[in-house]
Amino acid sequence: MRKIGFCGVDDSVPPTALGIIYNSYPFVEFGVLIRPGKEGEPRFASKEWLEEVGKVAASSGMTLAAHFCGTLVNDVLDGDDTFISTIYALGFRRIQINATAVNGVDTSNLAGSVPNLLEIILKHDEFEFILQKNDETLPLCDGILKMENIPKNMTMLMDESKGFGVLPSSWPKPPSEYDIGYAGGIGPGNLTAVLKKCLDAAGGRKFWVDMESSLRRVDSKGNDVFDLNSVFQCIEAVCIMGLFEHPSCVSK
């Protein structure tokens, strides 16, 4: 298993807390949903918060995943890498392209956008690009997979729920050509059971899992916030399974 991804960190979480967690559990990857027009809303970090998390990443070595949504995806599909060029300095090392209508993306010509996306992936080999793969994004994903040489910095997230947090009936086996991650309805309550199935499906191949909807709670003021307690429950689950370990404690 490569990583366990916790998506939707936002202004409700102090960036310093993320750095502390990462330093103890480097297999954790925090995912930031970035959607122009929604900055600062629940699940979507503000520009100011991104700047602060960038400082934490620089001092702690923490790496992050940027989950592109909305017009930002449209820009990438049109061949515009302006924003991509700005986020490496903020600690981002993986970029997920959520090319679905529910994420505010124009999906009318995904097949025609393949050359533009491929050019950006090849140009920015400092990032790993993740394509959200489901029935809606097949024209985009299949277009990339038909290339003679699939970019080495391209992976796919298997998520038929399209971000709605619906648990699939089965988990696909990773293809030989590229690595994959699993998402859809995963959370603290079922992580152990899901991982057992994913491990069987992966057959020894490395993979990651990603979750979002299950990590939200309503605080005492009625605000929708990111729940660090759920994060720690998931960390405890993977450590109990022996997939990762808690930090060693040195007694004096």
Buried (B, 14 or more C-beta within 10 A) or exposed (E): BBBBBBBBBBBBBBBBBBBBBBEEBBBBBBBBBBBBEBBEBBBBBBEEBBEBBBBBBEEBEBBBBBBBBBBBBBBBBEEEBEBBEEBBEBBBBBBBBBBBEEBBBBBEEBEEBBEBBBEBBBEBEEBBBBBBBBEBBEBBBEBBBEEEEBBEBBBBBBBBBBBEBEBBEEBBEBEEEBBBBBBBBBBBEBBEEBBEBBBEBBEEBEBBBBBBBBBBBEEEEEEBBBBBEBBEBBBEBBBEBEEBEEEEEEEE
